[in-house]
Amino acid sequence: MNKQKKVAVITMARNDEFFLGRWIKYYSEQFGQENLYIILDGLDQDSPKNAENVNIIKLEHHEMSRIAGDKYRITKLTDLAHELLKKYDLVIGCDCDEFLIVDPKTGKSLAQYLGEIKIKTSVSGIGLDVGQNLNTESELNQKKPILEQREYALLSTRYTKPVVINRPVNWGSGFHRIKGHNFHLDKNLYLLHFGAVDLEMLKTKARKRGADWLNHLERRGNGTINAVTTKYAHGETFIKLARIMQRIFRPIYALDKPGMLGIKWVVRVPTRFIKTRI
């Protein structure tokens, strides 16, 4: 019998109460609150209401450009992961709107599954960028599970991230790659990204950022929402095809990232994923 591995989960957030609360709920059910570590970007940030036993680290907020901010955040998270790997077998690093799930058809929890598979430095789940279909899906009810209300996703190499590591390595910005290492895509793992699940939520964030952000969103829309609204939604076979392609192809500019030759497929999220209660 395989020994269950000791797993820590880390993220960094600022002004994102909705997703951070769900992040805590999901990952604490998998690994326990005491094994969650959240860096809050700003001493002005309140701890999430459901973070009773979560490890909270507050840092002073610094205004930076997007690129500089991304590098700053991943440096802080990488340093934290290195420290945690002194006492944990695995560290999962992801944004607070990202959820690593194991296919419910395995009949195993994420903790059980990660304890059983062999991991070579890192492991990735195929990226599903879940979006709102404006033709068929209404504004998100924030009190109900997301996957009960959203059924379409863009297959995205951007979210096929090496989020699970078992030794100290250096993530690139946004966890999109590990410097100097290939990625390993597992057949039963999925990384669900929920940043585009509701257009009104995106508009609210854009208003806080300024008029230019809101004008840009209203003029061009959101790429994921546009795709799931206008493109034909394929079945699960296309997820399997995408997984094969991402294992084979690499973008010329980044050989340590997955590629799909620029193909953008919209798929229906398998209904069995509703069991995750995200």
C-alpha positions as CSV (number, residue, x, y, z in Angstrom):
1,M,0.0,0.0,0.0
2,N,1.3,3.4,-0.9
3,K,2.0,5.9,1.9
4,Q,-0.1,9.0,1.5
5,K,2.2,11.9,0.8
6,K,2.3,15.0,2.9
7,V,1.1,17.9,0.6
8,A,1.2,21.6,1.0
9,V,-0.8,24.0,-1.2
10,I,0.2,27.6,-1.7
11,T,-1.1,30.7,-3.4
12,M,-0.8,34.5,-3.3
13,A,-3.7,36.9,-3.6
14,R,-5.0,40.5,-3.3
15,N,-8.6,41.6,-3.2
16,D,-10.0,38.3,-4.4
17,E,-12.3,37.2,-1.6
18,F,-14.7,35.2,-3.8
19,F,-12.1,32.8,-5.3
20,L,-9.9,32.7,-2.3
21,G,-12.8,31.5,-0.1
22,R,-13.5,28.7,-2.6
23,W,-9.8,27.9,-2.9
24,I,-9.6,27.4,0.9
25,K,-12.8,25.3,0.9
26,Y,-11.7,23.0,-1.9
27,Y,-8.1,22.4,-0.9
28,S,-8.8,22.1,2.8
29,E,-11.2,19.3,2.0
30,Q,-8.4,17.6,0.1
31,F,-5.4,18.2,2.5
32,G,-6.6,20.0,5.6
33,Q,-6.4,23.7,6.4
34,E,-3.2,23.4,8.4
35,N,-1.5,22.5,5.1
36,L,-2.6,25.5,3.2
37,Y,-0.4,28.6,2.9
38,I,-1.6,31.9,1.6
39,I,0.5,35.0,1.0
40,L,-1.7,38.1,1.2
41,D,-0.4,40.9,-0.9
42,G,-0.9,43.9,1.4
43,L,-1.0,44.6,5.1
44,D,-4.5,46.0,4.5
45,Q,-5.8,42.6,3.4
46,D,-8.2,40.9,5.8
47,S,-7.8,37.1,6.3
48,P,-10.6,35.1,4.6
49,K,-13.5,34.3,6.8
50,N,-13.1,30.5,6.4
51,A,-9.3,30.5,7.1
52,E,-9.4,29.5,10.7
53,N,-6.4,27.2,10.6
54,V,-4.8,28.3,7.3
55,N,-1.3,29.6,7.5
56,I,-1.5,33.3,6.5
57,I,1.5,35.4,5.6
58,K,0.9,39.2,5.0
59,L,3.4,41.2,3.0
60,E,3.5,45.0,2.4
61,H,1.9,45.8,-1.0
62,H,4.1,47.5,-3.7
63,E,2.7,49.0,-6.9
64,M,4.4,47.4,-9.8
65,S,4.0,46.9,-13.5
66,R,2.3,43.7,-14.5
67,I,5.5,42.0,-15.6
68,A,7.4,43.1,-12.5
69,G,4.5,42.1,-10.3
70,D,4.3,38.6,-11.8
71,K,8.0,38.1,-11.2
72,Y,7.8,39.4,-7.6
73,R,4.9,37.0,-6.8
74,I,6.4,33.9,-8.3
75,T,9.7,34.6,-6.5
76,K,7.9,34.8,-3.2
77,L,5.9,31.6,-3.9
78,T,9.0,29.7,-5.1
79,D,10.9,30.7,-2.0
80,L,8.0,29.5,0.1
81,A,7.8,26.2,-1.7
82,H,11.5,25.6,-1.2
83,E,11.1,26.1,2.5
84,L,8.0,23.8,2.7
85,L,9.7,21.0,0.8
86,K,11.9,20.5,3.8
87,K,8.9,19.0,5.6
88,Y,6.4,18.1,2.8
89,D,6.7,15.5,0.0
90,L,4.8,17.7,-2.5
91,V,3.9,21.3,-2.9
92,I,1.0,22.5,-5.1
93,G,1.3,26.1,-6.3
94,C,-1.5,27.8,-8.1
95,D,-3.5,31.0,-8.4
96,C,-6.6,31.2,-6.2
97,D,-8.9,30.8,-9.2
98,E,-7.3,27.6,-10.2
99,F,-8.3,24.1,-9.0
100,L,-6.4,20.9,-9.6
101,I,-8.8,18.0,-9.7
102,V,-8.5,14.3,-10.3
103,D,-11.0,12.7,-12.6
104,P,-13.9,11.5,-10.5
105,K,-14.0,8.3,-12.6
106,T,-10.8,7.1,-10.7
107,G,-12.9,7.0,-7.5
108,K,-10.0,8.6,-5.6
109,S,-9.4,11.8,-3.8
110,L,-6.7,14.2,-5.1
111,A,-4.6,13.3,-2.0
112,Q,-4.9,9.6,-2.7
113,Y,-4.1,9.9,-6.4
114,L,-1.0,12.1,-5.9
115,G,0.2,9.6,-3.3
116,E,0.0,6.8,-5.8
117,I,1.5,8.2,-9.0
118,K,5.2,8.5,-9.7
119,I,6.2,12.2,-10.0
120,K,9.4,13.2,-11.9
121,T,10.1,16.7,-10.4
122,S,6.6,17.9,-11.4
123,V,3.2,16.9,-12.7
124,S,0.6,18.8,-14.7
125,G,-3.1,18.5,-15.3
126,I,-4.5,19.5,-18.7
127,G,-5.8,23.1,-18.6
128,L,-9.5,23.8,-18.9
129,D,-10.2,27.5,-19.0
130,V,-13.9,27.6,-18.0
131,G,-15.9,30.5,-19.3
132,Q,-19.5,31.9,-19.4
133,N,-21.5,31.1,-22.6
134,L,-23.4,34.4,-22.9
135,N,-26.0,32.7,-25.1
136,T,-27.1,30.0,-22.6
137,E,-25.6,30.9,-19.2
138,S,-26.8,33.6,-16.8
139,E,-24.9,35.6,-14.3
140,L,-23.1,33.4,-11.7
141,N,-24.9,32.7,-8.5
142,Q,-22.1,33.0,-6.1
143,K,-23.7,30.9,-3.5
144,K,-23.9,27.8,-5.7
145,P,-21.1,25.6,-7.0
146,I,-19.6,27.0,-10.2
147,L,-19.7,23.7,-12.2
148,E,-23.4,23.5,-11.7
149,Q,-23.7,26.7,-13.7
150,R,-20.9,26.5,-16.3
151,E,-20.5,23.7,-18.8
152,Y,-18.0,25.1,-21.4
153,A,-14.3,25.5,-21.4
154,L,-11.5,26.5,-23.8
155,L,-8.7,23.9,-24.0
156,S,-5.8,26.1,-23.1
157,T,-2.1,25.3,-23.0
158,R,-1.7,28.4,-20.9
159,Y,-3.3,26.5,-18.0
160,T,-1.5,23.2,-18.4
161,K,0.8,24.2,-15.6
162,P,3.4,22.2,-13.7
163,V,1.7,23.1,-10.4
164,V,2.8,20.0,-8.4
165,I,6.5,19.8,-7.5
166,N,8.4,17.3,-5.3
167,R,11.8,19.1,-5.1
168,P,13.0,22.7,-5.0
169,V,12.8,24.1,-8.6
170,N,12.1,27.5,-9.9
171,W,8.7,28.3,-11.4
172,G,8.3,30.8,-14.2
173,S,5.8,33.7,-13.7
174,G,2.3,32.4,-13.1
175,F,3.5,28.8,-12.6
176,H,3.5,28.4,-16.4
177,R,6.7,26.5,-16.5
178,I,9.6,25.2,-14.5
179,K,13.0,26.7,-15.5
180,G,15.3,24.0,-16.9
181,H,12.7,21.2,-16.7
182,N,10.2,19.5,-19.0
183,F,6.6,19.1,-17.9
184,H,4.8,15.8,-17.3
185,L,1.1,15.7,-18.2
186,D,-1.0,13.1,-16.2
187,K,-3.9,11.3,-17.8
188,N,-6.3,11.9,-14.9
189,L,-5.5,15.4,-13.7
190,Y,-7.1,18.6,-14.8
191,L,-6.4,22.2,-13.9
192,L,-9.6,24.2,-14.0
193,H,-9.2,28.0,-14.3
194,F,-12.2,30.1,-13.4
195,G,-11.1,33.6,-14.1
196,A,-13.6,34.1,-16.9
197,V,-16.7,32.4,-15.4
198,D,-18.7,35.6,-15.2
199,L,-18.6,38.7,-17.4
200,E,-20.1,40.9,-14.7
201,M,-17.4,39.9,-12.3
202,L,-14.8,40.8,-14.9
203,K,-16.4,44.2,-15.4
204,T,-16.4,44.8,-11.7
205,K,-12.7,44.1,-11.5
206,A,-12.0,46.3,-14.6
207,R,-13.9,49.2,-13.0
208,K,-11.6,49.0,-10.0
209,R,-8.5,49.1,-12.2
210,G,-9.7,52.1,-14.2
211,A,-11.7,53.4,-17.1
212,D,-9.1,52.1,-19.7
213,W,-9.5,48.5,-18.4
214,L,-13.3,48.7,-18.6
215,N,-13.3,50.3,-22.1
216,H,-10.9,47.6,-23.3
217,L,-13.1,44.8,-21.9
218,E,-16.3,46.3,-23.4
219,R,-14.7,46.9,-26.7
220,R,-12.9,43.6,-27.2
221,G,-14.6,41.3,-24.7
222,N,-12.8,38.4,-22.9
223,G,-11.1,35.8,-25.1
224,T,-12.3,32.8,-23.2
225,I,-15.9,34.1,-22.9
226,N,-15.9,35.0,-26.6
227,A,-14.7,31.5,-27.5
228,V,-17.1,29.5,-25.5
229,T,-20.0,31.7,-26.6
230,T,-19.3,31.6,-30.4
231,K,-17.4,28.3,-31.0
232,Y,-18.8,24.8,-31.4
233,A,-18.4,22.8,-28.2
234,H,-16.7,19.4,-28.8
235,G,-17.1,16.3,-26.6
236,E,-14.5,14.6,-24.3
237,T,-12.7,12.9,-27.2
238,F,-11.2,16.3,-28.0
239,I,-9.8,16.6,-24.4
240,K,-8.0,13.3,-25.0
241,L,-6.7,14.5,-28.4
242,A,-5.5,17.8,-26.8
243,R,-3.6,15.9,-24.1
244,I,-1.8,13.9,-26.8
245,M,-0.9,17.0,-28.8
246,Q,0.3,18.9,-25.7
247,R,2.6,16.0,-24.9
248,I,4.1,16.0,-28.4
249,F,4.2,19.6,-29.5
250,R,6.2,22.6,-28.1
251,P,6.1,26.3,-29.0
252,I,9.4,27.3,-30.6
253,Y,9.9,30.1,-28.1
254,A,9.4,27.9,-25.0
255,L,10.4,24.2,-25.3
256,D,9.5,23.6,-21.7
257,K,5.8,24.4,-22.3
258,P,3.1,22.4,-24.0
259,G,1.8,23.4,-27.5
260,M,-1.2,22.8,-29.6
261,L,-0.1,24.4,-32.9
262,G,-2.3,27.4,-32.2
263,I,-5.5,25.2,-32.3
264,K,-8.3,26.5,-30.0
265,W,-11.0,23.9,-29.2
266,V,-14.0,24.6,-27.0
267,V,-15.2,21.5,-25.1
268,R,-18.0,20.6,-22.8
269,V,-16.8,20.1,-19.2
270,P,-17.6,16.5,-18.3
271,T,-20.7,16.4,-16.2
272,R,-19.0,14.1,-13.7
273,F,-16.8,17.0,-12.6
274,I,-19.8,18.5,-10.8
275,K,-18.9,16.0,-8.1
276,T,-15.9,18.1,-7.1
277,R,-18.4,20.7,-5.7
278,I,-16.2,23.6,-6.8
